[in-house]
Each structure stands twice: as structure tokens, then as C-alpha cells.
Amino acid sequence: MPAAQRTSAPSAAAPALPTLGGKKSSYRERVADALRAALIAGELRPGDVYSAPALAARFGVSATPVREAMLDLVKEGLVDTVPNKGFRVTAVSERQLDEYTHIRALVEIPTVVELAHAADPVSLEALRPAAREIVHAAVAGDLIAYVEADTRFHLGLLALAGNAHLVEVVGDLRGRSRLYGLTALLEGGRLLASAEEHLELLDALLARDQDAVREVMTRHLGHVRGLWAARGPVQ
């Protein structure tokens, strides 16, 4: 079935618009966050063309903020405009995915390891609700909710290091990723184990165990690249 037809009808229950990273956003930004989460989760596929009205019906919003939000995603390189049709999701190469993973490992692992000594326990504990939301989303099989909570958790954790530019860089890398393997993990019953790593990471941070934090972060980012690889060849 053509992509335009697949997205022309509203879903049974329109997903709540997320607020990625826990930031306060305008309605347009919230729509962009919802679309970005759908992209990351693989709900919107590379090469497929989506019209603003079809996406608006899918997310239970009007077409105007969707069109404006998609133009924001064009600037980020996540989609391209297709005249008189809508927007095409851009493809990501295997080399790009490897590069994204490498940069994230260089940036995130040492930053989070340092937080085992530097972060305030109260601030760390404040991230537990997001970690639980990730687990609940995995149990429910809600991939967009999973991605939204996962993004909020990781960017919130990195924000504790006090480097806003670092958070921005990682947020951009996450936005450019395509986790099509989430579906495979869900169908294979392995998504929950990946989700529970967030709680494991928090416990290691609160225990001030840097070796355990490094092990969990390394394992978790390794799973992320596995998720990318699991979705099959990039077109």
C-alpha cells in the first residue's frame, strides 16, 4: 500500500504529543517532537512520502503545525520536501550510524561515569519516573512513548553535567538515528530487557559505582547500534 494511503486515516487513539528532553515547548515544537519520536522509532520510514494532512490525522492535530514542524525537520536533515506531495524521510547509511554510535560513546560514557561521583543523588532519583516510563512503554509495546521517555531520560541525565552544548549534540545525534530494530526487539520479547537497563544504570549511579556505570553504559550503547543494525539494510 502506498505511504500516503497508509497514513491517510487517523489511528484509533492519537498519541499524546511528547516533550523531548523534558523541556517546555511551544505547540509547534511539541508537534515536531512527536514527529521526531516517530522518525526515531521507525514509525515513519525512509523513502516514504507523507503529506501534512495525513500526518495531522495520525497525530490528532491540525495540518498547519504539522507542516511547520516538518519544515523544521527539513532544516535538521531528517526529511526532504516533495513538491505537491509532502515530505520524504531521508535515509541513513550504515557508515553514518557507526559514526553516530562512536561519537555518542566518546561523549556519553565518560560524562555519565563522572556523574557517579559528581551528580546529586536527589537529581538522579528524579530521573527514576522517566526510567519507569521506558519500562512501561516496553511492556505496552508503545514504541513512540518508549523513544520519548528514553530521550527524556538520557538528555536529562546528561544535563546534570551542566554542559548544555553536550546535551544539544547528543540530542541531534539521537534525532538523526533510526531505531527500526525496536520493532524486532519488541516482537522478539527483548525490548523489556533493554528498557530495564535504565533502572540498572540509575542504581549504579546512586551506588557511586563508576565501573558498573561504565559497564552498563557501554552495554546499553552497544544495544543501540544493534537496534540500528537489526532493522535491515538502509535504502
VOPANU-25557 format. One record per residue (C-alpha): residue in one letter; z negated, y, x negated. Coordinates in pm, 1 decimal. Layout:
N
+-----+----------+----------+----------+
! res !        Z !        Y !        X !
+-----+----------+----------+----------+
!   A !        Z !        Y !        X !
...
+-----+----------+----------+----------+
***
This chain:
235
+-----+----------+----------+----------+
! res !        Z !        Y !        X !
+-----+----------+----------+----------+
!   M !      0.0 !      0.0 !      0.0 !
!   P !     86.6 !    346.7 !   -142.6 !
!   A !   -203.4 !    550.5 !   -276.9 !
!   A !   -150.5 !    825.8 !    -23.1 !
!   Q !   -189.9 !    576.3 !    259.5 !
!   R !   -494.9 !    418.6 !    101.5 !
!   T !   -677.3 !    749.5 !    103.1 !
!   S !   -546.6 !    895.9 !    426.5 !
!   A !   -816.8 !    754.0 !    651.8 !
!   P !  -1184.3 !    855.5 !    623.9 !
!   S !  -1431.0 !    595.2 !    512.0 !
!   A !  -1683.6 !    458.8 !    756.8 !
!   A !  -1955.4 !    668.6 !    600.6 !
!   A !  -1862.3 !    959.9 !    378.9 !
!   P !  -2066.0 !    955.7 !     54.8 !
!   A !  -2320.9 !   1228.5 !      0.7 !
!   L !  -2196.8 !   1486.1 !   -245.9 !
!   P !  -2379.6 !   1433.1 !   -576.5 !
!   T !  -2520.9 !   1693.9 !   -812.1 !
!   L !  -2438.3 !   1550.3 !  -1153.7 !
!   G !  -2691.9 !   1622.8 !  -1423.7 !
!   G !  -2943.9 !   1740.2 !  -1165.3 !
!   K !  -2810.1 !   2095.0 !  -1179.6 !
!   K !  -2797.1 !   2335.1 !   -886.5 !
!   S !  -2433.5 !   2381.0 !   -794.3 !
!   S !  -2204.2 !   2564.6 !   -558.1 !
!   Y !  -2041.5 !   2363.5 !   -281.4 !
!   R !  -1713.4 !   2362.9 !   -474.5 !
!   E !  -1893.1 !   2227.9 !   -781.2 !
!   R !  -2059.8 !   1959.0 !   -571.2 !
!   V !  -1720.6 !   1852.8 !   -437.1 !
!   A !  -1591.1 !   1843.6 !   -795.2 !
!   D !  -1892.9 !   1631.6 !   -893.1 !
!   A !  -1819.3 !   1386.7 !   -611.8 !
!   L !  -1455.9 !   1358.4 !   -719.4 !
!   R !  -1557.6 !   1325.1 !  -1083.2 !
!   A !  -1800.8 !   1045.7 !   -996.5 !
!   A !  -1523.4 !    866.7 !   -805.4 !
!   L !  -1298.8 !    900.8 !  -1109.5 !
!   I !  -1561.9 !    765.2 !  -1348.1 !
!   A !  -1641.2 !    475.6 !  -1115.7 !
!   G !  -1274.0 !    386.0 !  -1093.4 !
!   E !  -1256.9 !    458.8 !   -720.1 !
!   L !   -958.0 !    683.7 !   -797.4 !
!   R !   -704.4 !    502.1 !  -1013.6 !
!   P !   -481.5 !    634.8 !  -1294.1 !
!   G !   -121.5 !    688.4 !  -1192.6 !
!   D !   -205.9 !    707.8 !   -822.3 !
!   V !   -135.8 !   1031.2 !   -636.2 !
!   Y !   -398.7 !   1166.7 !   -396.0 !
!   S !   -349.2 !   1452.7 !   -153.6 !
!   A !   -623.1 !   1708.2 !    -87.5 !
!   P !   -631.5 !   1630.3 !    289.7 !
!   A !   -664.4 !   1255.7 !    220.7 !
!   L !   -946.1 !   1310.2 !    -27.3 !
!   A !  -1113.8 !   1554.2 !    210.9 !
!   A !  -1114.6 !   1289.0 !    483.9 !
!   R !  -1250.7 !   1034.2 !    238.9 !
!   F !  -1543.9 !   1255.2 !    137.3 !
!   G !  -1606.5 !   1412.4 !    476.1 !
!   V !  -1531.8 !   1769.1 !    368.8 !
!   S !  -1255.6 !   2023.7 !    432.1 !
!   A !   -935.3 !   2026.3 !    228.1 !
!   T !   -982.4 !   2371.9 !     71.6 !
!   P !  -1284.9 !   2294.3 !   -152.2 !
!   V !  -1122.1 !   1962.8 !   -248.2 !
!   R !   -804.5 !   2141.0 !   -354.8 !
!   E !  -1007.3 !   2396.9 !   -552.4 !
!   A !  -1220.4 !   2123.4 !   -711.0 !
!   M !   -913.9 !   1921.6 !   -810.4 !
!   L !   -774.2 !   2228.8 !   -984.8 !
!   D !  -1097.5 !   2238.2 !  -1185.5 !
!   L !  -1040.3 !   1873.0 !  -1280.3 !
!   V !   -684.0 !   1960.8 !  -1385.1 !
!   K !   -832.7 !   2202.7 !  -1639.1 !
!   E !  -1053.0 !   1919.7 !  -1767.5 !
!   G !   -750.7 !   1693.6 !  -1811.3 !
!   L !   -875.9 !   1438.6 !  -1557.9 !
!   V !   -586.8 !   1483.6 !  -1314.2 !
!   D !   -240.0 !   1639.5 !  -1310.4 !
!   T !    -77.7 !   1830.5 !  -1026.7 !
!   V !    219.1 !   1670.4 !   -849.9 !
!   P !    419.0 !   1940.9 !   -666.1 !
!   N !    424.9 !   1897.7 !   -286.5 !
!   K !    226.7 !   1572.7 !   -309.7 !
!   G !   -118.8 !   1626.6 !   -457.8 !
!   F !   -286.4 !   1516.0 !   -777.6 !
!   R !   -227.4 !   1221.9 !  -1010.5 !
!   V !   -519.3 !   1070.1 !  -1201.9 !
!   T !   -447.6 !   1075.5 !  -1574.6 !
!   A !   -458.2 !    756.2 !  -1778.3 !
!   V !   -688.1 !    696.5 !  -2074.8 !
!   S !   -576.3 !    495.0 !  -2378.1 !
!   E !   -779.6 !    222.0 !  -2545.7 !
!   R !   -795.9 !    437.9 !  -2858.9 !
!   Q !   -938.9 !    727.8 !  -2661.3 !
!   L !  -1203.9 !    502.8 !  -2507.6 !
!   D !  -1304.2 !    376.4 !  -2852.1 !
!   E !  -1325.7 !    733.7 !  -2977.6 !
!   Y !  -1539.9 !    840.0 !  -2681.1 !
!   T !  -1777.7 !    549.4 !  -2741.0 !
!   H !  -1800.8 !    624.6 !  -3113.0 !
!   I !  -1882.7 !    991.2 !  -3053.7 !
!   R !  -2140.7 !    905.7 !  -2788.0 !
!   A !  -2309.8 !    658.7 !  -3023.1 !
!   L !  -2321.2 !    915.0 !  -3304.3 !
!   V !  -2468.8 !   1177.8 !  -3074.7 !
!   E !  -2682.7 !    995.3 !  -2820.1 !
!   I !  -2852.4 !    717.5 !  -3016.0 !
!   P !  -3028.2 !    932.5 !  -3281.9 !
!   T !  -3107.8 !   1201.9 !  -3025.0 !
!   V !  -3274.7 !    959.0 !  -2786.3 !
!   V !  -3453.1 !    776.9 !  -3070.4 !
!   E !  -3605.0 !   1108.3 !  -3180.0 !
!   L !  -3725.5 !   1168.6 !  -2824.6 !
!   A !  -3954.1 !    868.3 !  -2862.6 !
!   H !  -4175.9 !   1096.7 !  -3071.1 !
!   A !  -4078.0 !   1442.9 !  -2950.6 !
!   A !  -4049.5 !   1417.5 !  -2571.4 !
!   D !  -4333.5 !   1499.9 !  -2337.5 !
!   P !  -4441.8 !   1184.3 !  -2150.2 !
!   V !  -4453.8 !   1377.4 !  -1822.4 !
!   S !  -4090.8 !   1484.3 !  -1867.4 !
!   L !  -3989.2 !   1129.0 !  -1948.6 !
!   E !  -4171.7 !    991.6 !  -1646.4 !
!   A !  -3991.7 !   1246.6 !  -1428.8 !
!   L !  -3668.8 !   1056.8 !  -1502.4 !
!   R !  -3800.2 !    733.4 !  -1350.7 !
!   P !  -3680.8 !    815.3 !   -995.0 !
!   A !  -3324.3 !    851.7 !  -1127.6 !
!   A !  -3357.7 !    522.3 !  -1315.8 !
!   R !  -3473.4 !    354.8 !   -995.4 !
!   E !  -3182.9 !    509.9 !   -804.8 !
!   I !  -2946.1 !    345.5 !  -1054.2 !
!   V !  -3105.6 !      8.6 !   -982.2 !
!   H !  -3096.3 !     65.5 !   -606.3 !
!   A !  -2728.2 !    166.2 !   -625.6 !
!   A !  -2652.5 !   -151.2 !   -821.9 !
!   V !  -2827.8 !   -362.9 !   -559.2 !
!   A !  -2638.7 !   -183.8 !   -281.3 !
!   G !  -2307.6 !   -208.9 !   -464.3 !
!   D !  -2256.0 !    167.2 !   -433.3 !
!   L !  -2057.3 !    250.0 !   -746.7 !
!   I !  -2029.8 !    624.1 !   -687.4 !
!   A !  -2405.8 !    652.2 !   -631.6 !
!   Y !  -2454.1 !    441.8 !   -945.5 !
!   V !  -2241.4 !    675.6 !  -1156.4 !
!   E !  -2406.6 !    987.3 !  -1011.3 !
!   A !  -2759.3 !    864.2 !  -1080.0 !
!   D !  -2659.2 !    725.8 !  -1420.2 !
!   T !  -2511.1 !   1062.9 !  -1520.0 !
!   R !  -2816.6 !   1249.2 !  -1394.8 !
!   F !  -3046.0 !   1016.3 !  -1590.1 !
!   H !  -2861.9 !   1032.5 !  -1921.5 !
!   L !  -2788.4 !   1404.9 !  -1916.9 !
!   G !  -3145.6 !   1472.8 !  -1803.7 !
!   L !  -3275.5 !   1261.4 !  -2090.9 !
!   L !  -3057.5 !   1438.4 !  -2347.3 !
!   A !  -3163.2 !   1776.4 !  -2206.8 !
!   L !  -3516.7 !   1701.9 !  -2328.4 !
!   A !  -3386.0 !   1751.2 !  -2683.0 !
!   G !  -3332.7 !   2118.2 !  -2599.6 !
!   N !  -2965.5 !   2130.8 !  -2704.5 !
!   A !  -2751.2 !   2246.6 !  -2413.5 !
!   H !  -2427.6 !   2208.8 !  -2611.3 !
!   L !  -2504.8 !   1844.0 !  -2681.2 !
!   V !  -2554.3 !   1782.0 !  -2309.3 !
!   E !  -2225.0 !   1956.9 !  -2235.6 !
!   V !  -2035.7 !   1747.5 !  -2491.9 !
!   V !  -2172.7 !   1417.5 !  -2360.8 !
!   G !  -2111.1 !   1524.3 !  -2002.3 !
!   D !  -1749.2 !   1597.1 !  -2089.2 !
!   L !  -1707.9 !   1259.6 !  -2260.0 !
!   R !  -1853.6 !   1081.1 !  -1959.8 !
!   G !  -1620.9 !   1270.4 !  -1728.2 !
!   R !  -1318.5 !   1161.1 !  -1927.3 !
!   S !  -1421.9 !    794.4 !  -1913.6 !
!   R !  -1305.1 !    540.9 !  -1659.5 !
!   L !  -1558.1 !    267.4 !  -1580.1 !
!   Y !  -1326.7 !     33.5 !  -1390.1 !
!   G !  -1533.8 !   -256.3 !  -1521.8 !
!   L !  -1816.0 !   -155.6 !  -1286.6 !
!   T !  -1634.5 !   -342.7 !  -1011.7 !
!   A !  -1610.0 !   -653.4 !  -1228.8 !
!   L !  -1979.4 !   -632.1 !  -1315.5 !
!   L !  -2069.6 !   -590.0 !   -951.4 !
!   E !  -1859.3 !   -885.6 !   -841.0 !
!   G !  -1993.6 !  -1096.0 !  -1127.8 !
!   G !  -2355.0 !  -1014.7 !  -1042.1 !
!   R !  -2415.8 !   -841.5 !  -1376.9 !
!   L !  -2440.8 !   -477.9 !  -1268.9 !
!   L !  -2812.0 !   -502.4 !  -1191.0 !
!   A !  -2898.3 !   -613.5 !  -1545.5 !
!   S !  -2713.6 !   -311.9 !  -1684.0 !
!   A !  -2892.4 !    -84.9 !  -1436.8 !
!   E !  -3235.2 !   -217.0 !  -1532.2 !
!   E !  -3177.3 !   -114.3 !  -1894.0 !
!   H !  -3256.1 !    243.3 !  -1787.9 !
!   L !  -3609.5 !    142.7 !  -1691.6 !
!   E !  -3638.5 !    -58.0 !  -2013.2 !
!   L !  -3532.9 !    249.4 !  -2211.3 !
!   L !  -3789.5 !    469.3 !  -2038.5 !
!   D !  -4067.6 !    219.8 !  -2109.2 !
!   A !  -3969.7 !    207.3 !  -2477.6 !
!   L !  -3967.7 !    587.5 !  -2497.6 !
!   L !  -4308.9 !    615.0 !  -2334.1 !
!   A !  -4441.7 !    349.4 !  -2575.1 !
!   R !  -4317.3 !    566.2 !  -2866.4 !
!   D !  -4131.7 !    261.1 !  -2999.2 !
!   Q !  -3831.9 !    402.9 !  -3186.6 !
!   D !  -3699.1 !     61.5 !  -3291.4 !
!   A !  -3699.0 !    -56.9 !  -2930.3 !
!   V !  -3534.4 !    266.7 !  -2815.2 !
!   R !  -3259.2 !    226.9 !  -3074.8 !
!   E !  -3202.0 !   -135.3 !  -2972.5 !
!   V !  -3179.8 !    -55.0 !  -2601.4 !
!   M !  -2951.4 !    246.1 !  -2654.4 !
!   T !  -2721.0 !     51.8 !  -2885.7 !
!   R !  -2703.0 !   -236.2 !  -2639.5 !
!   H !  -2650.1 !     -2.3 !  -2345.1 !
!   L !  -2363.8 !    191.2 !  -2504.5 !
!   G !  -2210.4 !   -139.1 !  -2609.5 !
!   H !  -2209.5 !   -237.2 !  -2245.1 !
!   V !  -2041.4 !     90.3 !  -2159.0 !
!   R !  -1745.1 !     10.9 !  -2384.4 !
!   G !  -1744.6 !   -337.9 !  -2237.7 !
!   L !  -1719.0 !   -180.3 !  -1893.0 !
!   W !  -1417.9 !     18.1 !  -2000.9 !
!   A !  -1253.0 !   -286.9 !  -2155.6 !
!   A !  -1327.2 !   -504.2 !  -1851.2 !
!   R !  -1102.8 !   -310.3 !  -1621.2 !
!   G !   -788.4 !   -433.3 !  -1792.4 !
!   P !   -508.1 !   -259.1 !  -1980.2 !
!   V !   -471.4 !    115.3 !  -1935.9 !
!   Q !   -135.1 !    215.5 !  -1795.7 !
+-----+----------+----------+----------+
***
